[in-house]
């Protein structure tokens, strides 16, 4: 049997979604758009920067609660004035529930898709830009411009404007990867409302590198390998999971698979069956923000820091996945719907990939006393999507294991951002090809984990390994133990990981214990890689304050969804996590939300050019006393592949 595609079931057009957390259907999105038009909020100059489900309040999702009305949240941008409006529409009843004008000093609507293209045409019409290109022997039609979010800096005259900054690359012909030809020492600042250039920084022509970046060109690949034999992954009886609408069930796990234009995958109501009853673990899990700050202080790049979630919307930019290329095996796809700049629904075919895969050993033991050997194989359920934001491509992968473990993994690949290499010993960039540099940078993600470990009454404990001094009670110096710190309030729970003491954070239920009398719990195991590298007083450290710590813990609040705030584009850094914890609420025995920051600090290698092999980062959640014993004891043995075990005896297993 060859690889197979299964398309997940979806509600029929015109019918109501099967679950209150299901993403907006195309019909609902159209109804929300039409309502905004009828009210005069969506006119000739107004664009839809974001349109997605406004999720029901948690109380309305409890068993027995009436089915909540379907709501949509729309963030609108008036391209004539720059005004941002945040509206909530009751789609079920055709009513606007709220419409708020956003203070431009707080932040602005995300970058529009049409602004990606507009920046090139605005620059092509500017005399100063054309002169800068002519000095380099170039014309606008030879140049591609990256539309880069502007942030907030001390450049004169920028306050209140809607800006993008443009760095340029030479594209010799259609289909050419321009990243190998950066036009260095030149950057344009563009007002996207006035549609004009407000500033050009130009330090004159440089010896710009001309490096072939066409990574599939025979000139770079050489002869393609011919000794890779086919690898087939088959499940002749189909997958072990079921998908009912957006509710996914697999090996005692059940969860709701949602999708948001901003966050991408949203997994809700995550629970597991244990001895005949369902137990909750997480109410809602998403990667709520992602920032890519660069570490090169040159004036053309010192402002480079991009919030790929809050400014560019990773869900909106999701890829359509291809069987055999992006996903291998027995695959089920979901095709979410997002809105374009005019509020029209746009389906992204096969954007969400669901499959299961072998993951080596689950457990194994050979016992000489009992004269017995036993092995079980691990398997995991994978729910994933991929997105492209400019030069980088990111995979978001959630894994669920047979032993109750949950894991998240981000996969970073694509093309590193390039510049001219200033010279030997430059301390802020790598030389990845002759004359070609890639500045040092970070990719820092923030997971929002609304925990519900066996219920809503949770607390978070910090556990460190503790070395014990040699002496009385420890005569041989071999003893070590563990320290435990209970976070009482939000201010207490701003923490950094520490690999030297194996620091982990345990999320316990304060009202339930296991059979040995200890609280049932799940443990967050971090990677303990660096937090934000920028200086404490920098613009990016204020705007991406979440990235300055590995852990924040808050008491749940319905309107606290994004660690850098609702309006990240050109934000001043509030409101976000520092604002959320200002009240210093109790987090001991409460409904708690964990905000876990993690990611890569990238010092690019020569091997990362012309396309970067996948790099990985993530975290793990492991049951810790949640179950009363190994929950995977009931996993059946596998049949070995030896020929003698196919003799019909049926007694061979491992």
Secondary structure, 3 states (H helix, E strand, C coil): CCCEEEECCCCCCCCCCCCCCCCCCHHHHHHHHHHHHHCCCCCCCEEEEEEEECCCCHHHHCCCCCCCCCEEEEEEEECCCCCEEEEEEECCCCEEEEEEEECCCCCECCCCHHHHHHHHHHHHCCHHHHHHHHCCCCCHHHEEEEEEECCCCCCCCCCCCCEEEEEEEECCCCCCCHHHCEEEEEEEEEECCCCEEEEEEECCCCCCCCCCCCCCCHHHHCCCCCCCCCCCCCCCCCCCCEEECCEEEECCEEEEEEEECCCEEEEEEEEEEECCEEEEEEEEEEEEEEEEEECCCCCCCCCCEEECCCCCCCCCCECCCCECCCECCEEEEECCEEECCCCCEEECCCCEEEEEEEEEEEEEEEECCCCEEEEEEEEEEEEEEEEEECCEEEEEEEEEECCCCEEEEEEEEECCCCEECCCCCCCCEEEEECCEEEECEEEEEEEEEEECCCCCCEEEEEEEEEECCCECCECCCCCEEEEEEECCEHHHHCECCCHHHCCEEEEEEEEEECCCCCEEEEEEECCCCCCCCCCCCCHHHHHCHHHHCCEEEEECCCCCCCCCCCCCECCCCCCCHHHHHHHCCECCCECEEEEEEEEEEECCCHHHCCCEEEEEEEEEEEECCCCCCCCCCCCCCCCCCCHHHHCCCCCCCC
